Amino acid sequence: MTREEKEQLKLRLRTLVQSLPEQPGSYQYWDASAKIIYVGKAKNLKRRVSSYFQKEHEQLRTRVLVDKIADITYTVTRTEEDALLLENSLIKKYQPRYNVLLKDGKTYPSICVTNELLPRIFKTRNVSRSLGTYFGPYSYQPAMQAVLDIIRELFKPRSCRFPMTREGIMQGKYKACLDYHLHKCDAPCIGKQSVEDYRHSIVQAIEILKGNTRELERSLYERMQQKASELAFEEAEQIKQKYLLIDAYRAKSEVVSHTIHNVDVFSIVNADDGKTAFVNYLHVTNGAINQAFTFEYNLKLSESNEELLSMAIPEIRQRFHSHAREIIVPFEMEWSLADATFVIPKKGDKKHLLELSEMNGRQYRIDRLKQSEKLNPEQKQTRLMKTLQAALQLPTLPFHIECFDNSNISGTDAVAGCVVFKGLKPSKKDYRKYIIKTVAGPDDYASMREVVRRRYERMHAEGEKLPDLIVTDGGKGQMEAVRSVVEDELHLSIPIAGLAKDNRHRTNELLFGFPPVVVGMKAGSELFNILARMQDEVHRYAITFHRDKRSKSALHSELDDIKGVGEKTKTALFRHFRTLRSIRVAGLSELSAVIGNAKASLVHTHFHPQSPSATVPDEEA
């Protein structure tokens, strides 16, 4: 499209916008290929559509959308609610590229009650209205299974699939199956249970599926009392068992006051990436939650929570055939529905319901994150690194982290270790060991300064990439020792954090800044545990090096001080002479016979210097 054609298109669109009515309705944006790319709703069509063309949008996706608009159509509606419903139906029909899309990747199961002489009750993912009546769908499978279990235990619906008739039962065409012998069915197929009694049980089961357990309880209680008054105690006992089962089931499922009836609850939670939102829906009947779902929406134009919820509410209510006249929401809604009222609770049972809905939304977000991170572990590492970056307010993502620790016993065999983590994973090829050279005695701070100076002087001189973060195994003192070298001596800019331990030697604080302050990070959280593992790793690495060095010192003999004498020569000497004393007093010819003239000369010269008065100590290797 030429520049002149673009100007003509803009002029035509502005003229079209100016002619839009100031009434509620739905508008549609079309691209140059005559395809709908966006569907919106508005209380005032002219005001809403003109807002797209009167200012420069901050969001890149919105600017791209506006650039692709080639035509605008609209539909006027009588009410705001009609505009909501029309928008919803058009989005479902055309699936526009720039609209919020419900991420509905699977079909939730429902419970079916068949339209048969002897109805069956079972779960299914295929809905055929001609087969029977459906309850659900159920997004939480354990809840659905609990309902089915109580129905099977109470009313024993048949599980066989035979198309039974009264004539077939009377003529004895059917045989009792294994369920009858296991007391899971009362065998109406062979007349052990009357058709009327069986159908009455199914009616009661339907009441449970509807959530009307209180009415069923009341009915069972009255029947139990009646049977008892008729002295039919065996039947009264059977009804009592059913009553107790329903009472126990209701006690588990009821989470709010039984005075709350036929109420919808909606809440919304945003994902950390800003591209996804989760809308949770609860439906309450007779004080019990009988529907609980969380839906995932992909955002396209950074829609606000109010905009998203205004679209999700009519869609979800339509999907589950809800006619609740009260809808609990977390904030004021600009839009209204003709047959329902929005309520924002401040306290009490309704507030509890809203908090429960929000908790379910947050849990669903966590579960989705865990699922995606199992498929893509790097996503988890990036998320945790971003969390650490935000907690410490670091200028860059802490991909490269280095940790230091010292190890010595009363200053002897003093060593230090440096472990390197890249992407929060150990990079063992980059680990380094250091023998302390300039510090006498047990001075941890001086040892830390020496090691840090040696490492970063070399890295800086060789042009190696410096770490994004240094973590010390210790508190404020160790941090200051590192800072004095990195900043004051080497004039490098590397963030420094410290991990302090409690009196039980457990990591309990993350310190950062100068002067160091405790960073608000929950002990036991995922990121805190990773940092604690870093501290454990550097401590393990340093102390292992210290033990190795100490072991070598313990095995050191005077032969190790003779230049030119290696392990093979030393082994041959000890194998022949057995002790260091025997080697000391051996003559040159004896030594030559074992290790040769050249090596024998080195050993003999070392033990027999020019002074004939040299003494020989009595010791073994």
WOGI-V445827 format. One record per pair of residues at least 6 apart in sequence whose ideal C-beta (glycine too) atoms are under 6 Angstrom apart, sorted by the first residue. I is the first residue (numbers start at 1). J is the second residue. If there is no record, write none. Layout:
# WOGI-V445827
i->I j->J
i->I j->J
This chain:
# WOGI-V445827
i->16 j->72
i->17 j->49
i->17 j->50
i->20 j->45
i->20 j->46
i->20 j->49
i->21 j->45
i->21 j->76
i->22 j->44
i->22 j->46
i->23 j->76
i->24 j->43
i->24 j->77
i->24 j->80
i->24 j->83
i->25 j->45
i->25 j->74
i->25 j->75
i->25 j->76
i->25 j->77
i->25 j->83
i->26 j->41
i->26 j->75
i->26 j->83
i->26 j->86
i->26 j->87
i->27 j->40
i->27 j->45
i->27 j->49
i->27 j->74
i->28 j->36
i->28 j->39
i->28 j->73
i->29 j->37
i->29 j->38
i->29 j->69
i->30 j->36
i->30 j->70
i->30 j->71
i->31 j->37
i->31 j->68
i->31 j->70
i->32 j->70
i->36 j->94
i->36 j->96
i->37 j->96
i->37 j->97
i->37 j->98
i->38 j->96
i->38 j->98
i->38 j->99
i->39 j->87
i->39 j->90
i->39 j->91
i->39 j->96
i->39 j->99
i->41 j->83
i->41 j->84
i->41 j->87
i->42 j->48
i->43 j->80
i->45 j->74
i->52 j->66
i->57 j->63
i->59 j->302
i->61 j->301
i->62 j->301
i->65 j->98
i->77 j->83
i->77 j->86
i->80 j->335
i->80 j->336
i->81 j->337
i->81 j->338
i->84 j->314
i->85 j->314
i->88 j->314
i->88 j->315
i->91 j->99
i->98 j->300
i->98 j->301
i->100 j->297
i->100 j->299
i->100 j->303
i->101 j->298
i->102 j->295
i->102 j->297
i->103 j->296
i->103 j->298
i->107 j->125
i->108 j->137
i->108 j->138
i->108 j->139
i->109 j->123
i->109 j->125
i->109 j->138
i->110 j->134
i->110 j->136
i->110 j->137
i->111 j->123
i->111 j->135
i->111 j->136
i->112 j->122
i->112 j->124
i->112 j->132
i->112 j->134
i->113 j->119
i->113 j->121
i->113 j->132
i->113 j->133
i->114 j->120
i->114 j->131
i->114 j->132
i->115 j->132
i->117 j->164
i->118 j->158
i->118 j->164
i->118 j->188
i->118 j->198
i->119 j->202
i->121 j->151
i->121 j->157
i->127 j->134
i->135 j->209
i->138 j->144
i->139 j->293
i->140 j->292
i->150 j->249
i->151 j->205
i->154 j->242
i->154 j->245
i->155 j->201
i->155 j->205
i->156 j->185
i->156 j->186
i->158 j->185
i->159 j->179
i->160 j->177
i->164 j->189
i->169 j->191
i->174 j->189
i->176 j->187
i->176 j->190
i->179 j->185
i->180 j->187
i->186 j->192
i->186 j->193
i->188 j->198
i->204 j->216
i->207 j->216
i->211 j->285
i->211 j->286
i->211 j->288
i->211 j->290
i->213 j->246
i->213 j->250
i->214 j->286
i->217 j->246
i->220 j->239
i->220 j->242
i->220 j->243
i->221 j->243
i->223 j->239
i->224 j->236
i->224 j->239
i->224 j->240
i->227 j->235
i->227 j->236
i->228 j->236
i->253 j->288
i->254 j->287
i->254 j->288
i->256 j->287
i->256 j->349
i->256 j->353
i->257 j->287
i->257 j->349
i->258 j->286
i->258 j->287
i->260 j->284
i->260 j->287
i->261 j->286
i->262 j->285
i->262 j->324
i->263 j->284
i->263 j->324
i->263 j->326
i->264 j->283
i->264 j->322
i->264 j->324
i->264 j->327
i->265 j->282
i->265 j->328
i->265 j->353
i->265 j->357
i->266 j->281
i->266 j->313
i->266 j->329
i->267 j->280
i->267 j->330
i->267 j->357
i->267 j->358
i->267 j->361
i->268 j->277
i->268 j->279
i->268 j->305
i->268 j->309
i->269 j->278
i->269 j->361
i->269 j->362
i->269 j->365
i->270 j->277
i->275 j->299
i->277 j->297
i->277 j->308
i->278 j->294
i->278 j->296
i->278 j->361
i->278 j->364
i->278 j->365
i->279 j->295
i->279 j->312
i->280 j->294
i->280 j->357
i->280 j->360
i->280 j->361
i->281 j->293
i->281 j->316
i->282 j->289
i->282 j->292
i->282 j->357
i->283 j->291
i->294 j->361
i->294 j->364
i->310 j->335
i->325 j->340
i->326 j->341
i->326 j->343
i->327 j->340
i->327 j->342
i->328 j->343
i->328 j->350
i->328 j->354
i->329 j->342
i->333 j->342
i->345 j->351
i->345 j->354
i->373 j->379
i->373 j->380
i->381 j->423
i->381 j->424
i->384 j->424
i->384 j->527
i->385 j->397
i->385 j->398
i->387 j->527
i->388 j->398
i->388 j->527
i->389 j->397
i->389 j->398
i->391 j->519
i->391 j->521
i->392 j->512
i->394 j->495
i->396 j->468
i->398 j->468
i->398 j->469
i->399 j->423
i->399 j->468
i->400 j->422
i->400 j->467
i->400 j->468
i->401 j->421
i->401 j->469
i->402 j->418
i->402 j->420
i->402 j->467
i->402 j->470
i->403 j->419
i->403 j->471
i->403 j->534
i->403 j->538
i->404 j->418
i->404 j->472
i->405 j->417
i->405 j->473
i->405 j->538
i->405 j->539
i->405 j->542
i->406 j->416
i->406 j->444
i->406 j->447
i->407 j->415
i->407 j->542
i->407 j->543
i->407 j->546
i->408 j->414
i->408 j->442
i->410 j->442
i->411 j->441
i->411 j->442
i->413 j->549
i->413 j->550
i->414 j->436
i->414 j->447
i->415 j->435
i->415 j->545
i->415 j->546
i->415 j->549
i->416 j->434
i->416 j->451
i->417 j->433
i->417 j->538
i->417 j->541
i->417 j->542
i->417 j->545
i->418 j->432
i->419 j->431
i->419 j->537
i->419 j->538
i->419 j->541
i->420 j->427
i->420 j->430
i->424 j->530
i->433 j->545
i->434 j->451
i->436 j->447
i->438 j->450
i->439 j->446
i->439 j->447
i->445 j->481
i->448 j->478
i->448 j->481
i->449 j->481
i->449 j->485
i->452 j->482
i->452 j->485
i->453 j->485
i->456 j->490
i->466 j->494
i->469 j->495
i->470 j->494
i->470 j->496
i->471 j->497
i->472 j->478
i->472 j->479
i->472 j->482
i->472 j->498
i->473 j->535
i->473 j->538
i->473 j->539
i->475 j->498
i->475 j->500
i->476 j->516
i->478 j->498
i->479 j->496
i->479 j->498
i->479 j->516
i->482 j->496
i->483 j->496
i->486 j->492
i->486 j->494
i->497 j->512
i->498 j->511
i->499 j->507
i->499 j->535
i->500 j->509
i->501 j->507
i->502 j->508
i->507 j->532
i->507 j->535
i->508 j->523
i->509 j->518
i->510 j->519
i->510 j->521
i->512 j->519
i->521 j->528
i->557 j->621
i->559 j->565
i->559 j->570
i->562 j->602
i->562 j->606
i->564 j->602
i->569 j->595
i->569 j->599
i->572 j->594
i->572 j->595
i->573 j->583
i->576 j->594
i->577 j->583
i->579 j->620
i->580 j->621
i->581 j->618
i->584 j->607
i->584 j->616
i->588 j->600
i->588 j->604
i->591 j->600
i->591 j->603
i->591 j->604
i->592 j->600
